[in-house]
Amino acid sequence: MSMITATGWVPRGFAAPFPTKYTFDEEEFARIAELAKLQLDDANEDLEDARKEAGNGNGTEPMQEEDGSDDEAPSKTLKSKGLV
């Protein structure tokens, strides 16, 4: 199995002429997965805190998640009136 574990831009002249190849064992993969899970848990806690703050204190409703689409079709009434 071949896997790219990290990428990054290296300025010209700083790359090693003969890169070192690392092999990860199951213990290293488990350690990396645990670190990623900790970061994900922290991010989820921060998100929940932000949602609670947005819903409390200033009288507004909690934040709504977007579906990711930026495209909104213009209404048919605008098209029929020649405004779009």
Sequence and secondary structure as in RCSB ss.txt:
>XXXX:A:sequence
MSMITATGWVPRGFAAPFPTKYTFDEEEFARIAELAKLQLDDANEDLEDARKEAGNGNGTEPMQEEDGSDDEAPS
KTLKSKGLV
>XXXX:A:secstr
           TT S SS       HHHHHHHHHHHHHHHHHHHHHHHHHHHHHHSSSS        S       
HHHHHTT  
